[in-house]
Each structure stands twice: as structure tokens, then as C-alpha cells.
């Protein structure tokens, strides 16, 4: 698995597994655990979760999936903005570690900006890093203005990643944020790489240009959409899957090489941004 180097010098895999909406239905737990374990077997060793997902339920699912194999997993979680004070971050991190059954997170992110001063949150992250509870820290849903503000703070130099919505249909970050992060070696983690709701996914995967490229390669539109992200410099992709066939298909996207013709056709169907837009969020 190809890795990106973080500002700290540590590395992060370019393809992982998301867990949004996991941990909400007890009847689905066994399938969710099985999907994550298959992903690990296929080399998708990054697992992204958050205390928000299922109010800790997703972290419990991840904890079960990685039991006995923690050292082979790159583990990411996120803290609620209302828990982002000095004391709140510490307590939230401890709860996440208990649910995950581990003593450390590879990467800990502020899920989105809230009312707590950013300097306070980043200082709390740095303290957790100094103690070894987290190895790196970062942010999520930060636009360029947010990143500029964060980078100017005392602990801003430690920001290791920014997790944002990015896919073929949502390319707004290409106007300025993506380039800014690339210049500084800060990976962008693309969440919802295949969109979120059924209608959004249908709008993405049903686009004629994407389907034409998929047919040319003998692959699914979803695999081509993931391959497009995987070729982007400085981008980590975290699709979520529960069905085992989807997990395998996500893994196989690593093997797809898109041609100049493919890329031109995708640009025709999903135009790059022509102006700055507000950061898209889900």
C-alpha cells in the first residue's frame, strides 16, 4: 500500500476504511466487524472513525474488529467540537481509547470547528501527543481560512491532516485548499468519496462520462471514482463499506491506472471549480 508522509515524518496509507453510520444497529454489528476485518486482510489498514458515529458505537465496532491486531492498524478518530476544550479533549480521547481497546491513536482530529478557541484545542492535542496517547493530530472540515488561522497558532505547526468532503462531484477544494495543503505536505483525507445519500450516489455513479470510463476498463463506476481520488497527489481516501463484495471492490481500485483520455472524459463530466466556493460538508 502506498503511503504519504505526514509533517511529523510518520506515514499514512492512501486508502482506508470509513465507519460513518456504523455502530447504530446491533443487528448489523457482525457484518460491520467482518467488513473491517476483510479490509485489513486486503491491506486497507487505515480505519477512520469518530466519537460522533453512533455516539461511540462505531468505535466499539472498530475495537472489536482490530482486537489482537492493533499494531497493524493506522487508527484515526475525531472529537466533537463541544468536547474540544483542554479538559474535554482529554476526557473524550480517554473514552475513545477505551471503546477502541487501545492505548493510542495514530491520528486525532477536531471533527469541525465549534465554540472552543482553536488555540485551546490544538494545545490539548499537543499535550496528548507529548504523553503518547496520540501520535499525530489534525482537523476536519477546515477551509483555507480556517487552515491559515490554525497554522498561525503555537501548536499549528503540528497539524498533520485535514479531512474534508472530496470526490468527483465535489471538487471545490481544488480551487485553493488542496494546493495549499500539498505545498505544506499536509495530506487531505477525502471522506464520502462516493457521496453519501442514495440520491447523491446515484447522481455521481450514474454520470455518463464515469460510466463510459468504467466500461472501458471493465470496472464499476465506483471503482473508477475511487481510482480518480487515489491518483490525486497528497490525498487519502476512506470509503465505507459493509458488504464484503464492496470491500473487495474498493481494494481493487488501487490497481486501476487512468489514462489521459480517461481523465479528460471525467473532467468533461465533473468540471473542476471555476471560482472559490464555500467548503462542502456532510
Secondary structure, DSSP 8 states (H G I E B T S, - for coil): --EEE-TTS-EEESBEE--TTTTS-GGGHHHHHHHHHHHHHTT--EEE--TTGGGGHHHHHHHHHHTT-GGG-EEEEEE-GGG-SHHHHHHHHHHHHHHHT-S-BSEEEE-S--SS-HHHHHHHHHHHHHHTSBS-EEEES--HHHHHHHHTSTTGGGEEEEEEE-BTTB-GGGTTHHHHHHHTT-EEEEESTT-SSHHHHHHHHT-HHHHHHHHHHTS-HHHHHHHHHHTSTTEEE-----SHHHHHHHHHGGG----HHHHHHHHHHS---SS-------
